[in-house]
Amino acid sequence: MSNHLGAPLSSLRSSRIGDELWHYSKNRRANSDDFKNSKNVILIHGFTASGHYMASIGDVLTSNGCNVFIWNYNSYRGIKKAAEILSDILDNYNELSGGALEDNLASLVCHSMGGLVGRALCQLCSGGVYVSALATLGTPHHGAFIGNQELKAMVRWGEHVSGSIGGFSPSFQSARELVGDDSNLKDDKLIQILSQEAIENLKDIPVLSISGGKEWLEVGKSKFFNRLTNRRIQKSLSGSPNDGLVLELNSDVRNSLSSACEHFNLYPEYLDTNHTHLVNNPKVSLQLLSWLSNEVFSQRESSTLAKE
């Protein structure tokens, strides 16, 4: 698997240098001219991790003509905050490029908590106007984690796939949002807002969710530690179908949105694909490419030809 991203951007590092929109194939920060392409795709990573672990999807999309970016963000700062910062950055690039993002909308491909960042961008932020489609992989659409066991596992998973340790605390805003402990006197919980409000902003774009069915999660190199952690996770998930971390019912976006959307889990390796392997499985990547081609790119080409 190739890796065009250079040094990993952990939550700790991004807190020092700031969040970045990274051009995947050019291995640098994006610039305004990069968006003058009809097949823009932004990959959004999950909790505690960094975008480099999504390289397999990036390779498949890039080799098939997509213009791929990675949104590397400090996942501890909060789901809504990550969406707000990305929204501002997209506004900046659109202005600097003379409206290139308005003419060439971007599709979002999001893994795990990144799917909630993508939803928050589309549902709650002005930058949602630049989005043409939303795909989520293993996203906990109803939030996560009755207790802290799965949250701790998600931290360990993110640190394992990113190769870095970010100094997690349960008090971080993203953790509070995931477990539904983020409400105050002024605002509802983020998950409630995404589930109950602002759905209108998603009704005009295609939405796809993809899940895995292997009830096992790698959270380190120790076999004993992995077995112990997975035993605890599965006990917490009460034997319901899951990808090792997120319940099947939770990752199915049809259970969360009233707008028309699709869910994909009918592929040969479903029972061998866990939370991590969703971003590495070739069938999943090809399904994403097929869906984007049918739902976004072909329609855009037809619209362009009609105008001509």
C-alpha positions as CSV (number, residue, x, y, z in Angstrom):
1,M,0.0,0.0,0.0
2,S,1.5,3.3,-1.0
3,N,1.3,6.4,1.2
4,H,1.3,9.8,-0.3
5,L,0.8,11.7,2.9
6,G,4.3,12.0,4.3
7,A,4.5,12.2,8.1
8,P,1.3,11.2,9.9
9,L,-0.7,14.1,11.3
10,S,-1.9,13.0,14.8
11,S,-4.3,15.0,16.9
12,L,-1.3,16.1,19.0
13,R,0.6,17.3,15.9
14,S,-2.4,19.1,14.4
15,S,-2.9,20.9,17.7
16,R,0.6,22.4,17.1
17,I,0.5,23.3,13.4
18,G,-3.3,23.6,12.8
19,D,-5.7,21.5,10.8
20,E,-4.9,20.9,7.1
21,L,-6.6,20.1,3.9
22,W,-4.0,17.9,2.2
23,H,-3.7,17.2,-1.5
24,Y,-3.3,13.4,-1.6
25,S,-1.3,12.7,-4.8
26,K,0.7,15.9,-4.7
27,N,1.7,15.3,-1.1
28,R,1.3,18.9,0.1
29,R,-1.3,21.3,1.5
30,A,-4.0,22.1,-1.0
31,N,-4.1,25.4,-2.9
32,S,-7.0,27.2,-4.6
33,D,-6.1,25.9,-8.1
34,D,-6.4,22.3,-6.9
35,F,-10.2,22.5,-6.9
36,K,-10.6,23.2,-10.5
37,N,-11.5,19.6,-11.2
38,S,-14.8,18.0,-11.7
39,K,-14.1,14.9,-9.5
40,N,-13.0,16.4,-6.1
41,V,-13.2,14.0,-3.2
42,I,-12.3,14.8,0.5
43,L,-11.4,11.9,2.8
44,I,-12.2,12.5,6.5
45,H,-10.5,10.3,9.1
46,G,-11.8,9.0,12.4
47,F,-11.2,9.6,16.1
48,T,-7.6,10.2,17.4
49,A,-6.2,9.1,14.0
50,S,-4.8,10.9,11.0
51,G,-5.7,10.6,7.3
52,H,-2.7,8.6,6.3
53,Y,-4.4,5.3,7.2
54,M,-7.0,5.9,4.4
55,A,-4.3,5.5,1.8
56,S,-5.8,2.4,0.2
57,I,-9.0,4.3,-0.7
58,G,-7.0,7.3,-1.8
59,D,-5.0,5.1,-4.2
60,V,-8.1,3.5,-5.7
61,L,-9.9,6.9,-6.2
62,T,-6.8,8.7,-7.5
63,S,-5.9,5.9,-10.0
64,N,-9.4,6.2,-11.4
65,G,-9.3,9.9,-12.1
66,C,-10.5,11.4,-8.8
67,N,-8.9,14.5,-7.3
68,V,-8.4,13.4,-3.7
69,F,-7.9,15.5,-0.6
70,I,-7.4,14.5,3.1
71,W,-8.9,16.6,5.9
72,N,-6.4,16.2,8.7
73,Y,-7.9,17.6,11.9
74,N,-7.5,17.6,15.6
75,S,-10.1,15.0,16.5
76,Y,-10.0,15.8,20.2
77,R,-11.2,19.4,19.7
78,G,-14.7,18.2,18.7
79,I,-16.8,16.9,15.9
80,K,-18.7,20.2,15.3
81,K,-15.5,22.2,15.6
82,A,-13.7,20.1,13.0
83,A,-16.7,20.7,10.6
84,E,-16.7,24.4,11.3
85,I,-13.0,24.7,10.6
86,L,-13.3,22.7,7.4
87,S,-16.2,24.9,6.4
88,D,-14.2,28.1,6.8
89,I,-11.3,26.6,4.9
90,L,-13.6,25.6,2.0
91,D,-15.0,29.1,2.0
92,N,-11.5,30.5,1.8
93,Y,-10.5,28.3,-1.1
94,N,-13.7,29.0,-3.0
95,E,-13.1,32.8,-2.7
96,L,-9.4,32.5,-3.6
97,S,-10.2,30.4,-6.7
98,G,-12.9,32.6,-8.0
99,G,-15.7,30.2,-7.2
100,A,-14.0,26.9,-8.2
101,L,-15.7,25.0,-5.4
102,E,-19.1,26.3,-6.3
103,D,-18.5,25.0,-9.8
104,N,-16.8,21.7,-8.8
105,L,-18.4,20.4,-5.7
106,A,-16.6,17.8,-3.5
107,S,-17.8,14.4,-2.4
108,L,-17.0,13.4,1.2
109,V,-15.8,9.9,2.0
110,C,-15.6,9.5,5.8
111,H,-14.5,6.8,8.1
112,S,-15.8,6.2,11.7
113,M,-16.2,9.4,13.6
114,G,-15.3,11.3,10.4
115,G,-18.8,10.5,9.1
116,L,-20.2,12.7,11.9
117,V,-17.8,15.4,10.9
118,G,-19.0,15.1,7.4
119,R,-22.7,15.2,8.5
120,A,-22.0,18.2,10.7
121,L,-20.4,20.0,7.7
122,C,-23.4,19.3,5.5
123,Q,-26.2,19.9,8.1
124,L,-24.8,22.7,10.3
125,C,-22.2,24.7,8.4
126,S,-22.2,27.0,5.4
127,G,-19.5,24.9,3.8
128,G,-22.1,22.2,3.1
129,V,-23.0,24.0,-0.1
130,Y,-19.8,22.7,-1.6
131,V,-20.7,19.0,-1.0
132,S,-22.1,16.8,-3.8
133,A,-22.3,13.5,-1.9
134,L,-21.6,11.9,1.4
135,A,-20.3,8.4,2.0
136,T,-19.7,7.0,5.5
137,L,-17.8,3.8,6.5
138,G,-18.4,2.4,10.0
139,T,-19.8,5.6,11.3
140,P,-21.6,5.6,14.7
141,H,-24.6,7.7,13.4
142,H,-26.4,7.5,16.7
143,G,-23.3,8.4,18.7
144,A,-21.5,5.7,20.5
145,F,-20.8,3.9,23.6
146,I,-23.2,3.3,26.4
147,G,-20.2,3.3,28.6
148,N,-16.5,4.2,28.2
149,Q,-15.3,0.8,27.2
150,E,-15.8,1.3,23.4
151,L,-14.6,4.9,23.6
152,K,-11.3,3.7,25.1
153,A,-11.1,1.0,22.4
154,M,-11.7,3.7,19.8
155,V,-8.8,5.7,21.2
156,R,-6.5,2.6,21.2
157,W,-7.6,1.8,17.7
158,G,-6.9,5.3,16.4
159,E,-3.5,5.3,18.1
160,H,-2.7,1.9,16.6
161,V,-3.6,2.8,13.0
162,S,-1.9,6.2,13.2
163,G,1.2,5.1,15.0
164,S,1.0,8.0,17.5
165,I,-0.2,8.8,20.9
166,G,-2.2,12.0,21.4
167,G,-2.8,12.2,25.2
168,F,-6.5,11.4,25.2
169,S,-8.8,12.5,28.0
170,P,-12.5,11.7,28.4
171,S,-13.1,15.4,28.9
172,F,-12.2,16.2,25.3
173,Q,-15.1,17.7,23.4
174,S,-15.3,14.9,20.7
175,A,-15.4,12.3,23.4
176,R,-18.3,14.1,25.1
177,E,-20.1,14.5,21.8
178,L,-19.8,10.8,21.1
179,V,-21.1,9.6,24.4
180,G,-23.9,12.3,24.5
181,D,-22.4,14.3,27.4
182,D,-22.0,17.6,25.5
183,S,-25.3,19.3,26.1
184,N,-25.7,22.6,28.1
185,L,-28.4,25.1,28.8
186,K,-28.1,26.6,25.4
187,D,-27.6,23.7,23.0
188,D,-28.8,20.2,22.6
189,K,-26.5,17.3,22.2
190,L,-24.7,17.2,18.9
191,I,-26.0,13.7,18.0
192,Q,-29.5,14.8,18.7
193,I,-29.1,17.8,16.5
194,L,-27.8,15.7,13.7
195,S,-30.6,13.2,14.0
196,Q,-33.5,15.6,14.6
197,E,-32.7,18.9,13.0
198,A,-31.2,20.3,9.8
199,I,-32.0,17.1,7.8
200,E,-33.2,19.4,5.0
201,N,-29.6,20.1,4.1
202,L,-29.0,16.5,3.2
203,K,-32.1,15.8,1.2
204,D,-30.6,17.0,-2.1
205,I,-27.4,15.0,-2.1
206,P,-26.9,11.2,-2.3
207,V,-25.9,9.5,1.0
208,L,-24.3,6.1,1.3
209,S,-23.2,4.1,4.4
210,I,-21.0,1.0,4.3
211,S,-20.5,-1.4,7.2
212,G,-18.3,-4.4,8.1
213,G,-19.3,-7.6,9.9
214,K,-16.2,-9.0,11.6
215,E,-16.6,-8.6,15.3
216,W,-13.0,-8.1,16.1
217,L,-10.8,-5.0,16.4
218,E,-7.0,-4.7,16.4
219,V,-6.0,-2.2,19.1
220,G,-2.3,-3.1,19.3
221,K,0.4,-5.7,18.6
222,S,-0.2,-7.8,21.7
223,K,-2.5,-10.8,21.1
224,F,-3.4,-11.1,24.7
225,F,-4.3,-7.4,24.9
226,N,-6.4,-7.7,21.7
227,R,-8.3,-10.7,23.1
228,L,-9.0,-9.0,26.4
229,T,-10.1,-5.7,24.8
230,N,-12.4,-7.5,22.3
231,R,-14.0,-9.6,25.0
232,R,-14.9,-6.4,26.8
233,I,-16.1,-4.7,23.7
234,Q,-18.4,-7.6,22.6
235,K,-19.8,-7.9,26.1
236,S,-20.7,-4.2,26.0
237,L,-22.2,-4.6,22.5
238,S,-24.4,-7.4,23.8
239,G,-23.8,-9.8,20.9
240,S,-25.4,-7.6,18.3
241,P,-23.8,-7.6,14.8
242,N,-21.0,-5.1,14.6
243,D,-17.6,-4.4,12.9
244,G,-15.7,-4.8,16.1
245,L,-16.5,-1.4,17.4
246,V,-19.7,0.0,15.8
247,L,-23.0,-1.7,15.7
248,E,-24.5,-2.6,12.3
249,L,-27.7,-0.8,13.2
250,N,-25.7,2.3,14.2
251,S,-23.6,2.4,11.0
252,D,-26.6,2.1,8.7
253,V,-27.5,5.7,7.8
254,R,-31.0,4.7,6.8
255,N,-31.8,4.3,10.5
256,S,-30.7,7.9,11.1
257,L,-31.9,10.0,8.2
258,S,-35.3,10.6,6.8
259,S,-33.8,11.5,3.4
260,A,-33.3,8.9,0.7
261,C,-30.0,7.1,1.2
262,E,-28.4,3.7,0.6
263,H,-26.6,1.1,2.8
264,F,-24.0,-1.4,1.5
265,N,-23.0,-4.6,3.3
266,L,-23.6,-7.2,0.6
267,Y,-20.1,-8.0,-0.4
268,P,-18.2,-11.3,-0.2
269,E,-15.8,-10.2,2.5
270,Y,-18.4,-8.6,4.8
271,L,-17.9,-11.1,7.6
272,D,-14.1,-10.8,7.3
273,T,-14.1,-6.9,7.3
274,N,-13.8,-5.1,10.6
275,H,-13.7,-1.4,11.5
276,T,-10.1,-1.0,10.3
277,H,-10.4,-3.1,7.2
278,L,-13.3,-1.0,5.8
279,V,-10.7,1.4,4.5
280,N,-8.5,-1.3,3.2
281,N,-10.9,-3.7,1.5
282,P,-10.7,-3.5,-2.3
283,K,-14.4,-4.3,-2.8
284,V,-15.4,-1.5,-0.5
285,S,-13.1,1.0,-2.3
286,L,-14.5,-0.1,-5.7
287,Q,-18.0,0.1,-4.5
288,L,-17.3,3.7,-3.4
289,L,-15.9,4.5,-6.8
290,S,-18.9,2.9,-8.6
291,W,-21.3,4.8,-6.4
292,L,-19.6,8.1,-6.9
293,S,-19.4,7.5,-10.7
294,N,-23.1,6.7,-10.9
295,E,-24.5,9.2,-8.4
296,V,-22.2,12.1,-8.9
297,F,-19.7,12.1,-11.8
298,S,-21.9,10.8,-14.6
299,Q,-24.8,13.1,-13.7
300,R,-22.4,16.1,-13.6
301,E,-21.0,15.1,-17.0
302,S,-24.5,14.8,-18.4
303,S,-25.4,18.2,-17.0
304,T,-22.3,19.8,-18.5
305,L,-23.1,18.3,-21.9
306,A,-26.7,19.5,-21.7
307,K,-25.5,23.1,-21.0
308,E,-23.2,22.9,-24.1
